[in-house]
């Protein structure tokens, strides 16, 4: 058996996004939803009650209803979320290799679906990673997202004999470079298209009970929205915040994106720009729920134009944001370790145990 003890520890950077089906088909969507909606971090209802709802009412019907939605946004390379995340990870990997001394490896994974966190971690381990930085691509922390990534990573690492040094990026909702990248994307959109009367910042919703129990997500969203408005020098009447993707009958944080858009149209608004700062990459919640469903709701209520501002995706600005976060949180790991001589006594002890040291 060969064990490496004296080489420079490789640093691994794992970028994690939520996940998506492998194909825009009812079967693939059902498999994805089964994994996603079975996570106790996501749904905190009593287990027997929720599993009854999930298997009797959600999984038999919802995959068929939303298969056409996925087909509308699907690309030749697959799910937009997976495509953008893969491209972002490739750009971040190139940036870190160029800017950081010593071996650094970057992987991406999905919390639900493929590529899995388990396989990504095993790949990093097999390539010699002994220091691991996990960077969930959720700017605003929530137990339902970042917390779920933590669980998935730990469920894998608890089976390993040699657990790497571990660091996390818990949130970056108020990171100055992230806010600047968002503001630049809005300004670029306004330069290319007619500016709407109002900028609506739509975040993914969350049951109100989760916030009441201490989840900071709602507050993080509010701060991101305020900082973005300040960066764009918007007046109080120039922007609004809302929450989308509500599910079930429980009370969710609000106001809801759909009702906000309908009220705006009822009040005489004719054009609105919508950005979703909580989504690092475009997906069904942005490309279909906002661009199609909510655009229809706004126009049906009397509005004339809803213009969606794309997520940061794999833009150069986004690559810079994520690379900077990785360098910041991996501080002290990037230097080449030249201070680890191989003690002869340790070599002898290791050989006596039937192993061979390699330098």
Secondary structure, DSSP 8 states (H G I E B T S, - for coil): -EEE-SS--EEEEEEEEEE--SSSSHHHHHHHHHHHHT-TTT--S-HHHHHHHIIIIITTTHHHHHHHHHHHH-BTTB-HHHHHHHHHHHHHHHHHHHHSSS-EEEEEEEEESSSBHHHHHHHHHHTTEEEEEEEES-SS--TTTHHHHHHHHHHHHTT-SS--EEEEE---TT-HHHHHHHHHHHHHHHHHS---SEEEEEEE--BHHHHHTT--HHHHHHHHHHHHHHHTT--GGGEEEEEE---SSS-BSS-BHHHHHHHHHHTT--EEEEE-TT-SS--HHHHTIIIIIIHHHHHHTT--EEEEE---TT-HHHHHHHHHHHHHHTTTTSS--------HHHHHHHHHTT-EEE-
